[in-house]
Amino acid sequence: MIPVSNHQKIWALPAGTVIRVNCGFYDHVALLSDRWIGGERGVLSFSAQSCGLVEQCISTFAAARPVTVDGYLGGLPPGTVMQRARLKQVQGYSWTKFNCEHFVRYAHGVPVESPQLQQWAFLGSAFGFLALLSAKA
């Protein structure tokens, strides 16, 4: 991950580049758009707050948090990534079945998964196992 210190670097990245902001307990990921909104780079974001897909300016997405660039996930051309992303306009958000990580991976045509969700599930299982052990002790 590469921290982005100014918006000028954002303008040079291809559409479909995955970016993220830290929201405390989780990171929110999105795609740089091929459009500009109000003089700023657009972002395709998939979230519970917007009930799915929203295209917004990068400053709205960032909400004064540092933006980090994850990179370009797959081998599809940017135009194809944008087309696939916009197909999800009718898709509803689901934290477990289709969240922001699922969205960016779907758009790039790579295996659709959520590493953060997998990490939370693993931690939940580990804590459950430890609770079970301590209850038997």
N, C-alpha and C positions, 0 to 999 in steps of 0.2 A: 504494500500500500504506500502511496506517495501523497503526503499532505500538499494541498494546494494553497499557496500563500497569496495568490492574487488571481483575479478573474481573467487576466490576460492569458494565462496558461490554459484556462478552461476553453477559451475560444479556439485554440489550436487542436484540441482533441477531437477525434472522429465521433460522429453520432453513434450512440450505442455503447459508448464507454461507460463502465459501471463506476458510480461514485457512492460514497456513504457518509453519513453523519452519525455520531454517537448520541443516543437518546437515553443514556443512563444504563438501564438493564439490558439493552439490546442496541444493535446498529441498524439503521434504516438505509437500505440500498435502493438505488434508482439508476436510470439511464439518462445520459446526456442526449438531448433531443437534436433534431435537425432543424429546429425552428428557434426563433428568437422572440422573446416576449418582453415588451416594454424596454427594449434596448439591452436586455440581458439574455444570456444563454438559457434556453428552455430545458426542462427536466421532465421526463416521464416517470412519475412516482406512483406506486401502487400501495395504498395504505388503508387501514381501518377508518381513519379520520375522514378520508374522501370516499369511503365505501367502495373502493376499487381504484381504477385508473384516473389520474389527474395529470394534466400538463400545466406546469407552473414555472415561473422564473426561478432561477437558481437561488436567489436571495430568500424567497419564500420557502423553498425546500430546506435550505440551510438553517433558517431561523436563528441567525447569529452564531451558529455552531461551526467549528472548522469542518471543511469538506475534504475528504480524502479520496484519491483516485485509486480504484482497485485495478483498473485496466480493461482490456477488451477480452471477453471470455472465450469466444469461439472463432470460427473461420468464416462465418457468413458475412457478406458485405453489409455496410452500414444501412443501406436502403432496405434490405431484407429484414434486418433486425428491427428497424422502425416499423415496417409493415406488420411483422409478427407481434410487436408490442401493442400496436394500436388495435389489433384483433381482440385484445383483452378488454376493450372498453365495456363490454357487456358482462364480463366476468366479475362476480362478487368476491369480496375479500374474505379470506378465512385464515386465521392465524395458523391453523394446523394443516389445511389442505391446499391453500394457494395464497401465500404471503409475498412480501416484496422480494425475497430471495428466489422463490419459485418463479416469480414474474421475470426477473432479469435473466434467469437461466432459460426459461421458455423462449424468450425473445431471441436469445443467442443460439438456440437449437442444441444446447448441451443438456445432459441429464438434469431433469427438474428435481431439485432437492433443496432443503433448507438446513445448512450446516448449524446455524444457531439453534433451530428447533431440535435437531439431533443432539446437540450439546445439552440443551435443557432437559431433554428426555433422559439422557444418560445420567445427568446429575440427579434428576428426580428418582431414578431407579436406584442409584447409589445411596441416596439419603433414605429411601424406603427400606433398603436392605439393612443399612446401619440401624435404623429404628427398630426393625424386626429383631436384629441381634441383641440390641440393648433391652428390648422387652423380654426376651428369653433369659437374660442374665440375672 
